[in-house]
Amino acid sequence: MIRQVVGGEHEPNDEHHHFRLFKRRFGKSYASEEEHNYRRNHLGLKGSLRLPSDANKAPILPTKDLPTDYDWRDHGAVSPGSCGSCWSFSTTGAMEGAHFLATGKLESLSEQQLVDCDHECDPDEPGSCDSGCNGGLMNSALEYTLKAGGLMREQDYPYTGTDRGTCKFDKTKVVASVANFSVVSLDEDQISANLVKNGPLAVAINAVFMQTYVGGVSCPYICSKRLDHGVLLVGYGSGAYAPIRLKEKPFWIIKNSWGETWGENGFYKICRGRNICGVDSMVSTVAAVHTTSR
């Protein structure tokens, strides 16, 4: 879940039409939930938050020689597991990739540590504190991780699916630590360059079309940029079939937190090129300290 972040558009009315059509055609799936239950159970709407104005900006990287296609799954930086509140999942996924680049070791990090222990707030935004199952922001979670000293392994602090527990953080069991993190510009070449250089990126998206996704490239003609879901950007491609457009389109590859039975084995392809569903609007890159694993 991610607290709702407001972009510059109103909700388009064709999203409700798309939901009804898909539900009639495909039956039970995430689409079998009524829309209000889907948002409550899988996303998380709390407040109208924006990134702080003083957020660190990622440096501009060269983009001339970027590869045509890139996928961190092919380079060992993406773990197969997928569970947890979406904002904590997105944060740990970015941390896992950064830690892999720093150490060569892929660790599964604890989402539950963030759910139980992270109550980081933006002092300029009322109601902005990370709040377990009631929502959070990836940058706030990275700020907590920086202050706490790092994250424990999933096996040492396992996911419970609830935020009613007490914080059980043990600093002696930290295996991955944040060196720094920054916000990437909306320029898609810069997003691609940061992805290739720095590993998987924590991103936010409007998830309305993810509810009905079964495969291919999702390329809606209209999609709100009201951000309500945290995911992990792991790669991009130059072209694959987009059913709605009846042709191939360039795409981003996104890892979701709803399990491997959803989408394409837990992954989602969305059109690249026009900030569709706000996918380019809130992108964070993280660098890890070279932490020695226990």
Order of alpha helices (4+ residues) and beta strands (2+ residues): alpha-alpha-beta-alpha-alpha-alpha-beta-beta-alpha-beta-beta-beta-beta-beta-beta
